[in-house]
Amino acid sequence: MAYKNSRSMHRALIIGTIVVGFIMLNMHLIGVFARPILPGIEVGDKVMPLIAQEVLPAWLAGIVLAAPMAAIMSTVDSLLLLVSSAVVKDVYLNYIKPDASHTRVKRMSFGVTAILGILVFLMALSPPDLLIWLNLFAFGGLEATFIWPVVLGLYWDGGNKYGALASMIVGIASYIIVDQFFPNLLGMHNVVVPILLSLVAFVTISMLTKSFIQNQSAYQDQLERSV
């Protein structure tokens, strides 16, 4: 998001923190306060719709429930388009068939979007007990994958693209393996070991490829001078 100046950005940080904190606090309090009103709730994800139907008029409950459904639909279709675009443009066009025609690209986009939609639908048929577990799993994967490319990419001069790529691959792969086959490895949260492994991968590969990067840069400079 763009901002007019640094003062506006700092003000937005403060206002955004207050607004988001207020919203999140009240959302969680709704779940807590719903217990006395609806003591028989067994699935936490049903709290919001049930409490809306219980305490609000029918017309207002319909509006309240329509809002998150609209947000869900908007988010899902945006993510489907984002993933299909990444697959088609970043993978197919860059590495498989760079000279693909517009019609071919359009068909590929439709096909990838349809396949992803079907997979998501099939996964939704057997949801977890609480959707928050799915969110936590996703955020853990993002953390294990991108924490060191972002942090060390900004603050360590010795990092390079090969170290970042190795860190991302090791981070996401180790996170999935630990979460699925070795939960709470060494008595720690599933994300701790993958973060440590991705750190080792980033530092090790960056140091091993340092001379290669330097030689590559020198060769590129030589080519530019010769031209």
Backbone bond lengths (Angstrom), bond angles and torsions (degrees), N, CA, C in turn:
res aa  C-N    CA-C-N  psi(-1)  N-CA   C-N-CA  omega(-1)  CA-C   N-CA-C  phi
1 M - - - 1.459 - - 1.527 109.86 -
2 A 1.321 115.83 141.54 1.454 120.66 -178.50 1.527 110.11 -86.30
3 Y 1.302 115.78 153.35 1.455 120.88 176.13 1.529 108.38 -137.51
4 K 1.330 116.23 152.14 1.455 121.49 -173.16 1.517 111.98 -69.78
5 N 1.322 117.15 -42.90 1.455 121.90 179.42 1.527 108.23 -157.65
6 S 1.339 115.85 178.01 1.462 119.77 -177.11 1.525 111.94 -65.27
7 R 1.330 116.56 -32.47 1.464 119.28 178.20 1.526 110.61 -63.88
8 S 1.323 116.26 -41.20 1.467 119.72 177.96 1.519 111.21 -64.35
9 M 1.334 116.42 -37.95 1.457 119.57 179.11 1.523 110.95 -64.79
10 H 1.331 116.64 -45.21 1.466 119.78 179.25 1.526 111.38 -63.38
11 R 1.320 115.86 -39.06 1.466 119.24 177.72 1.527 110.60 -65.83
12 A 1.337 116.19 -38.64 1.464 119.64 179.25 1.523 111.24 -65.02
13 L 1.337 116.86 -36.19 1.462 119.79 177.68 1.525 111.14 -61.51
14 I 1.311 116.23 -42.73 1.466 120.11 -179.06 1.526 110.60 -69.17
15 I 1.339 115.91 -48.83 1.467 119.55 -178.49 1.523 110.66 -63.85
16 G 1.333 116.54 -43.34 1.462 119.94 179.96 1.516 112.41 -62.02
17 T 1.333 116.30 -40.36 1.463 119.81 178.70 1.523 111.07 -63.18
18 I 1.324 116.52 -43.08 1.468 120.21 -179.61 1.527 110.76 -65.49
19 V 1.325 116.72 -46.68 1.471 120.47 -176.92 1.525 110.83 -65.12
20 V 1.332 116.50 -48.95 1.467 119.53 -179.06 1.526 110.73 -64.71
21 G 1.333 116.83 -40.06 1.462 119.55 177.45 1.517 112.18 -61.66
22 F 1.340 116.67 -41.24 1.468 120.87 178.29 1.526 110.83 -63.12
23 I 1.332 116.03 -44.85 1.469 119.96 -179.36 1.524 110.92 -64.35
24 M 1.328 117.17 -47.69 1.463 120.41 -177.70 1.526 111.49 -64.93
25 L 1.333 117.12 -39.69 1.464 120.08 178.96 1.521 111.07 -61.13
26 N 1.318 116.28 -46.30 1.463 119.39 -178.67 1.525 112.13 -69.46
27 M 1.318 117.24 -34.18 1.468 119.20 176.83 1.523 110.88 -62.30
28 H 1.322 116.71 -42.93 1.460 119.53 179.32 1.529 111.65 -71.32
29 L 1.322 116.94 -35.19 1.461 119.42 178.37 1.524 111.57 -65.69
30 I 1.341 116.82 -32.10 1.465 119.35 176.72 1.524 110.05 -59.72
31 G 1.328 116.08 -43.44 1.457 119.19 178.19 1.513 112.79 -63.77
32 V 1.328 116.52 -38.74 1.468 120.15 179.81 1.523 111.04 -68.82
33 F 1.331 116.56 -46.92 1.466 120.45 -176.44 1.522 112.81 -74.52
34 A 1.332 117.19 -12.73 1.464 119.30 179.34 1.522 112.06 -73.84
35 R 1.320 117.25 -20.95 1.463 120.17 -178.29 1.529 113.23 -58.13
36 P 1.339 119.19 -48.35 1.474 118.09 179.22 1.528 113.12 -66.40
37 I 1.335 117.03 -30.02 1.464 119.68 -177.62 1.522 111.03 -79.94
38 L 1.335 116.20 -41.43 1.462 121.46 -179.79 1.531 108.32 -126.71
39 P 1.322 117.66 78.28 1.473 120.02 -173.70 1.519 114.44 -69.35
40 G 1.312 118.69 -14.90 1.458 119.96 -175.20 1.516 114.77 -93.63
41 I 1.327 118.70 13.17 1.464 120.90 -177.99 1.529 109.74 -70.15
42 E 1.319 115.98 125.42 1.460 121.02 179.02 1.522 112.49 -103.82
43 V 1.325 117.11 -29.88 1.465 121.78 -179.97 1.520 108.36 -108.71
44 G 1.319 116.24 117.35 1.453 120.32 -175.43 1.516 114.14 -61.53
45 D 1.334 117.69 -29.57 1.462 120.43 -178.15 1.527 112.82 -69.05
46 K 1.327 117.28 -12.94 1.462 120.38 -179.97 1.527 112.80 -91.16
47 V 1.325 116.90 0.19 1.460 119.94 -175.30 1.522 111.47 -61.84
48 M 1.325 117.03 -50.51 1.462 120.49 -174.97 1.528 112.75 -60.32
49 P 1.336 119.50 -52.23 1.470 117.65 179.83 1.522 113.48 -64.68
50 L 1.328 117.06 -37.70 1.463 119.36 -178.81 1.524 111.79 -68.70
51 I 1.318 116.87 -41.84 1.460 119.42 -179.23 1.526 110.66 -69.93
52 A 1.330 117.11 -33.00 1.466 119.91 176.91 1.523 110.56 -65.32
53 Q 1.317 117.01 -42.61 1.460 120.25 178.58 1.528 111.92 -68.41
54 E 1.319 116.45 -27.93 1.458 120.33 -175.91 1.526 112.63 -78.93
55 V 1.323 117.38 -41.32 1.469 119.75 -170.28 1.522 113.60 -107.59
56 L 1.323 118.87 -9.97 1.460 120.88 -176.98 1.519 110.88 -111.17
57 P 1.340 116.83 154.23 1.469 119.36 171.41 1.527 110.17 -60.94
58 A 1.311 115.70 157.10 1.462 119.85 -174.19 1.524 112.00 -58.32
59 W 1.344 117.26 -43.25 1.462 119.81 -177.01 1.530 111.53 -67.39
60 L 1.353 116.30 -37.90 1.457 119.45 179.86 1.532 110.99 -73.98
61 A 1.333 116.45 -36.07 1.466 119.51 176.41 1.527 110.59 -62.46
62 G 1.337 116.42 -37.57 1.462 119.83 177.42 1.518 112.03 -62.35
63 I 1.336 116.31 -41.18 1.471 120.03 178.49 1.525 110.55 -66.55
64 V 1.336 115.83 -44.13 1.467 120.03 -179.34 1.525 111.21 -61.71
65 L 1.327 116.81 -40.40 1.461 120.07 -179.18 1.524 112.07 -77.19
66 A 1.330 116.92 -26.60 1.466 119.38 178.81 1.524 111.53 -70.68
67 A 1.330 116.93 -31.40 1.467 120.27 -177.52 1.527 112.46 -62.01
68 P 1.349 119.55 -52.84 1.473 117.64 178.35 1.519 113.40 -65.81
69 M 1.339 117.26 -31.46 1.463 118.87 177.02 1.526 110.89 -64.23
70 A 1.334 116.10 -40.72 1.463 119.65 177.21 1.525 110.80 -63.85
71 A 1.340 115.99 -41.00 1.463 119.64 178.66 1.528 111.17 -64.64
72 I 1.330 116.42 -39.58 1.468 120.48 178.94 1.521 110.48 -63.58
73 M 1.328 116.54 -47.18 1.462 120.10 -179.24 1.523 111.16 -62.62
74 S 1.327 116.49 -42.05 1.461 120.13 179.48 1.525 111.31 -64.03
75 T 1.330 116.20 -42.24 1.465 119.98 -179.62 1.520 111.42 -66.74
76 V 1.326 116.69 -43.66 1.464 120.35 -177.31 1.524 111.05 -64.06
77 D 1.338 117.44 -46.78 1.467 117.50 -178.06 1.530 111.10 -68.52
78 S 1.339 117.41 -32.45 1.467 119.46 176.83 1.526 111.03 -66.17
79 L 1.327 116.54 -41.83 1.462 119.87 179.52 1.524 111.51 -68.23
80 L 1.328 117.26 -36.78 1.465 119.92 176.17 1.526 110.81 -61.02
81 L 1.322 116.07 -45.62 1.462 119.89 178.72 1.526 111.24 -65.56
82 L 1.327 116.44 -38.07 1.462 120.17 -179.85 1.523 111.32 -64.03
83 V 1.338 116.22 -47.28 1.464 119.76 -177.99 1.521 110.97 -67.42
84 S 1.325 117.58 -44.52 1.464 119.77 179.57 1.523 111.09 -63.61
85 S 1.329 117.02 -38.23 1.461 120.16 177.18 1.523 111.19 -64.73
86 A 1.335 116.46 -40.48 1.463 119.76 178.51 1.526 111.10 -64.19
87 V 1.335 116.47 -41.99 1.465 119.96 -179.32 1.524 110.79 -65.80
88 V 1.327 116.39 -46.39 1.464 119.99 -175.04 1.527 111.48 -72.99
89 K 1.324 117.28 -49.41 1.466 119.98 -174.38 1.525 112.94 -79.65
90 D 1.332 116.64 -44.69 1.462 119.15 -174.66 1.524 113.07 -80.44
91 V 1.322 117.16 -29.88 1.465 119.82 -177.25 1.524 111.05 -104.45
92 Y 1.338 116.25 -57.99 1.467 120.06 -173.81 1.530 111.75 -65.11
93 L 1.330 116.82 -50.19 1.462 119.50 -176.80 1.524 112.77 -73.57
94 N 1.308 117.37 -32.72 1.467 119.50 -176.83 1.520 113.37 -81.68
95 Y 1.341 117.15 -34.25 1.459 118.92 -170.95 1.530 114.89 -121.66
96 I 1.319 118.01 -22.21 1.463 119.56 -174.51 1.523 111.44 -103.12
97 K 1.319 117.43 -55.41 1.467 120.44 -177.41 1.529 109.48 -143.16
98 P 1.324 116.96 81.99 1.472 119.75 -177.57 1.527 113.86 -63.60
99 D 1.335 117.37 -26.35 1.464 120.51 -177.34 1.529 112.68 -96.86
100 A 1.317 117.44 24.06 1.464 120.62 -179.20 1.523 110.52 -63.79
101 S 1.319 115.73 143.74 1.459 120.73 -179.71 1.527 110.78 -74.62
102 H 1.328 114.68 165.32 1.463 119.68 179.72 1.529 111.03 -62.06
103 T 1.321 116.02 -39.47 1.467 119.70 178.83 1.521 111.28 -63.80
104 R 1.334 115.90 -41.45 1.464 120.47 178.96 1.525 111.10 -63.60
105 V 1.317 116.45 -42.65 1.465 120.50 179.46 1.524 110.73 -64.04
106 K 1.327 115.85 -40.23 1.465 119.39 179.46 1.525 111.19 -64.72
107 R 1.317 116.58 -41.77 1.465 119.60 178.44 1.529 111.27 -66.06
108 M 1.317 116.04 -40.12 1.458 119.52 177.53 1.527 110.84 -62.42
109 S 1.316 116.41 -41.04 1.467 120.23 179.32 1.521 110.93 -62.82
110 F 1.329 116.34 -45.28 1.467 119.71 177.58 1.524 111.05 -61.18
111 G 1.333 116.34 -44.06 1.461 120.12 -177.97 1.515 112.77 -64.87
112 V 1.334 116.70 -45.83 1.465 120.27 -179.81 1.522 110.64 -64.48
113 T 1.328 116.71 -41.62 1.464 120.16 178.99 1.528 110.88 -62.72
114 A 1.333 116.73 -41.78 1.463 120.34 179.65 1.528 111.19 -64.62
115 I 1.328 116.66 -43.70 1.466 120.10 -179.90 1.529 110.66 -63.36
116 L 1.323 116.21 -44.94 1.464 119.59 178.80 1.524 111.31 -62.97
117 G 1.334 116.55 -41.19 1.461 119.79 178.65 1.517 112.29 -61.89
118 I 1.325 116.57 -40.88 1.466 120.36 178.69 1.528 110.72 -65.94
119 L 1.335 116.46 -42.36 1.465 119.68 178.75 1.526 111.57 -62.38
120 V 1.325 116.17 -43.19 1.467 119.81 178.68 1.521 110.54 -63.67
121 F 1.328 116.59 -40.59 1.467 120.18 178.72 1.526 110.87 -62.36
122 L 1.322 117.29 -43.85 1.461 120.46 179.93 1.528 111.34 -64.74
123 M 1.331 116.48 -39.05 1.466 119.44 177.65 1.522 111.34 -67.30
124 A 1.338 116.88 -32.81 1.462 120.22 -179.38 1.524 112.36 -71.43
125 L 1.329 117.49 -16.51 1.463 119.95 178.33 1.528 111.81 -68.26
126 S 1.324 116.44 -22.97 1.463 120.29 178.88 1.528 109.06 -129.48
127 P 1.330 116.88 74.19 1.467 119.97 -175.67 1.523 111.23 -74.64
128 P 1.329 117.21 162.16 1.474 120.02 174.78 1.522 110.83 -70.58
129 D 1.326 115.49 169.04 1.461 119.92 -179.76 1.525 111.44 -58.63
130 L 1.320 116.22 -40.99 1.456 122.44 176.50 1.525 108.60 -132.35
131 L 1.319 116.49 134.24 1.462 119.53 -179.90 1.521 112.14 -64.56
132 I 1.332 116.48 -21.34 1.460 119.10 -179.62 1.518 111.15 -62.45
133 W 1.346 117.60 -29.76 1.466 119.52 177.86 1.523 110.26 -65.25
134 L 1.322 116.56 -36.24 1.463 120.15 177.16 1.527 110.54 -67.02
135 N 1.332 116.15 -40.41 1.465 120.00 177.32 1.526 111.27 -63.51
136 L 1.326 116.04 -44.49 1.460 119.64 -179.79 1.522 111.34 -63.76
137 F 1.329 116.77 -38.81 1.463 120.07 177.22 1.527 110.72 -62.83
138 A 1.337 116.19 -42.96 1.464 120.16 -179.47 1.525 111.34 -65.74
139 F 1.330 116.98 -44.46 1.461 119.58 -179.80 1.528 111.45 -67.56
140 G 1.333 116.75 -34.17 1.460 119.30 175.02 1.519 111.52 -62.91
141 G 1.336 116.28 -41.23 1.458 119.84 177.12 1.518 112.45 -64.00
142 L 1.329 116.54 -41.27 1.465 119.96 177.25 1.525 111.32 -62.90
143 E 1.323 115.59 -41.16 1.465 119.46 -179.84 1.522 111.31 -65.05
144 A 1.332 116.50 -46.82 1.460 119.91 -179.33 1.525 111.77 -65.33
145 T 1.319 117.15 -28.49 1.463 120.96 -175.96 1.519 112.82 -84.05
146 F 1.323 117.40 -43.69 1.467 119.87 -167.01 1.526 115.38 -111.97
147 I 1.323 119.01 -5.20 1.463 118.11 -173.52 1.527 112.06 -62.63
148 W 1.332 118.09 -45.55 1.465 119.17 -176.57 1.518 113.30 -79.45
149 P 1.333 120.42 -37.62 1.467 117.64 172.53 1.522 113.34 -57.91
150 V 1.335 116.79 -34.42 1.461 119.37 179.23 1.530 111.12 -77.09
151 V 1.337 116.46 -51.80 1.469 120.23 -174.48 1.525 111.22 -69.00
152 L 1.331 116.97 -54.02 1.459 119.69 -178.28 1.524 111.75 -72.73
153 G 1.327 116.54 -27.94 1.458 118.58 175.29 1.517 112.31 -63.91
154 L 1.325 116.39 -28.80 1.460 120.83 179.17 1.528 112.78 -87.49
155 Y 1.335 117.15 -36.02 1.460 119.62 -167.51 1.527 114.67 -117.21
156 W 1.326 118.92 0.84 1.466 120.16 178.41 1.518 109.23 -123.90
157 D 1.322 115.61 117.54 1.461 120.57 -178.07 1.525 112.72 -68.90
158 G 1.326 116.96 -21.77 1.460 119.48 -177.27 1.515 114.36 -81.67
159 G 1.322 117.75 -7.01 1.455 119.96 -179.67 1.515 112.12 -74.85
160 N 1.322 116.66 153.03 1.462 121.24 176.83 1.521 109.75 -145.68
161 K 1.323 115.29 179.15 1.463 119.98 -173.83 1.524 112.38 -66.93
162 Y 1.324 117.16 -30.95 1.461 119.15 179.70 1.530 110.97 -70.45
163 G 1.315 116.23 -39.17 1.456 119.55 175.62 1.514 111.86 -64.74
164 A 1.340 116.47 -40.07 1.462 120.24 178.54 1.521 111.10 -64.49
165 L 1.333 116.35 -43.26 1.463 119.80 179.49 1.525 111.27 -64.14
166 A 1.326 116.45 -43.37 1.466 119.87 178.33 1.521 110.97 -63.40
167 S 1.325 116.71 -39.73 1.463 120.60 179.08 1.520 111.37 -62.76
168 M 1.322 117.09 -42.00 1.464 120.05 -179.90 1.524 111.68 -66.40
169 I 1.336 116.36 -42.78 1.465 119.72 -179.27 1.525 110.78 -65.60
170 V 1.327 116.50 -47.84 1.464 120.51 -179.62 1.527 110.59 -64.71
171 G 1.333 116.74 -40.11 1.457 120.26 -178.12 1.514 112.90 -62.52
172 I 1.336 117.03 -51.18 1.463 119.07 -176.64 1.524 111.28 -71.35
173 A 1.346 117.32 -38.25 1.464 119.76 -179.82 1.527 111.17 -65.75
174 S 1.325 116.52 -46.68 1.466 119.70 -179.13 1.523 111.42 -67.36
175 Y 1.331 116.93 -33.28 1.465 119.15 179.06 1.527 110.99 -65.59
176 I 1.320 116.80 -44.10 1.467 120.12 179.16 1.529 110.40 -64.40
177 I 1.337 116.38 -43.09 1.467 119.94 -178.77 1.524 111.02 -64.48
178 V 1.328 116.39 -46.24 1.467 119.75 -179.35 1.522 110.71 -64.76
179 D 1.324 116.91 -43.47 1.463 119.97 -177.31 1.525 111.90 -65.46
180 Q 1.325 117.00 -37.41 1.456 120.08 -175.07 1.527 113.53 -87.14
181 F 1.335 117.23 -35.14 1.461 119.69 -171.40 1.530 114.17 -115.87
182 F 1.331 117.91 -25.11 1.467 120.52 -178.35 1.528 110.50 -133.14
183 P 1.328 117.90 60.66 1.472 119.14 -178.41 1.527 111.66 -62.71
184 N 1.337 114.35 142.62 1.467 121.59 -179.43 1.527 111.28 55.18
185 L 1.325 115.26 46.01 1.460 121.07 -179.52 1.525 110.41 -60.36
186 L 1.327 116.02 130.59 1.469 123.15 -179.06 1.526 112.17 58.85
187 G 1.336 115.81 25.44 1.455 120.24 178.54 1.512 114.56 75.00
188 M 1.327 117.62 15.13 1.459 121.58 -178.26 1.523 110.42 -113.59
189 H 1.329 115.24 164.71 1.459 120.37 177.14 1.523 109.72 -61.79
190 N 1.327 115.25 151.98 1.466 120.20 -174.61 1.521 113.99 -60.49
191 V 1.319 117.79 -21.93 1.458 119.66 -175.30 1.528 112.46 -88.33
192 V 1.328 118.27 -14.37 1.467 120.63 -173.20 1.528 111.56 -68.15
193 V 1.319 117.16 -52.38 1.466 120.68 -178.44 1.532 111.65 -62.28
194 P 1.337 120.14 -45.57 1.469 119.00 176.15 1.523 113.85 -58.59
195 I 1.327 117.59 -36.35 1.469 119.81 177.86 1.528 110.45 -64.50
196 L 1.324 116.62 -42.32 1.464 119.92 178.47 1.529 111.03 -65.36
197 L 1.327 116.75 -41.85 1.465 120.01 179.35 1.528 111.51 -65.73
198 S 1.327 116.73 -39.75 1.466 119.10 178.75 1.522 111.08 -67.04
199 L 1.336 117.35 -33.11 1.468 120.71 175.48 1.526 110.52 -64.28
200 V 1.324 116.04 -46.17 1.466 120.15 178.51 1.525 110.38 -60.66
201 A 1.325 116.62 -42.52 1.465 120.30 -179.97 1.524 111.21 -63.58
202 F 1.322 116.93 -42.68 1.466 120.12 -179.19 1.526 110.92 -61.90
203 V 1.323 116.15 -50.61 1.463 120.22 -176.34 1.526 110.80 -66.60
204 T 1.329 116.73 -44.92 1.464 120.50 -176.26 1.523 111.69 -64.22
205 I 1.324 116.85 -50.84 1.466 120.19 -177.63 1.524 111.01 -66.97
206 S 1.319 117.48 -36.66 1.467 119.87 177.96 1.521 111.02 -62.77
207 M 1.323 116.97 -41.19 1.462 120.10 179.97 1.523 111.26 -71.65
208 L 1.338 117.19 -37.61 1.463 119.92 -179.80 1.526 112.37 -69.28
209 T 1.307 116.93 -30.24 1.471 120.55 -177.87 1.524 112.78 -99.44
210 K 1.324 117.18 8.20 1.466 120.11 -177.82 1.525 111.44 -61.68
211 S 1.339 116.70 -47.63 1.463 119.64 -179.67 1.522 111.11 -65.78
212 F 1.322 116.93 -36.14 1.463 120.04 178.34 1.524 110.88 -63.80
213 I 1.321 116.76 -41.87 1.464 120.82 178.09 1.523 110.64 -63.42
214 Q 1.336 116.19 -42.24 1.465 119.80 179.78 1.522 111.20 -64.40
215 N 1.330 117.16 -43.52 1.466 120.24 178.23 1.521 111.23 -64.35
216 Q 1.327 115.50 -38.38 1.459 119.79 179.08 1.527 110.94 -64.94
217 S 1.332 116.24 -41.37 1.463 120.30 178.88 1.525 110.83 -66.23
218 A 1.341 116.10 -41.57 1.463 119.45 178.88 1.522 111.17 -63.85
219 Y 1.325 116.64 -40.69 1.465 120.41 178.44 1.524 111.12 -64.86
220 Q 1.327 116.47 -39.48 1.457 120.44 178.48 1.525 111.03 -65.41
221 D 1.327 116.49 -41.24 1.469 119.83 177.40 1.523 111.37 -63.63
222 Q 1.325 115.90 -38.92 1.457 119.90 179.37 1.524 110.97 -64.88
223 L 1.318 116.63 -40.35 1.458 120.07 177.59 1.524 111.39 -63.69
224 E 1.326 116.39 -41.27 1.463 119.77 -179.79 1.523 111.33 -65.79
225 R 1.339 117.02 -38.51 1.466 119.40 178.80 1.520 111.65 -68.85
226 S 1.334 115.92 -35.59 1.463 118.94 -179.79 1.520 111.85 -69.39
227 V 1.330 116.46 -30.09 1.464 120.06 177.99 1.525 110.29 -74.99
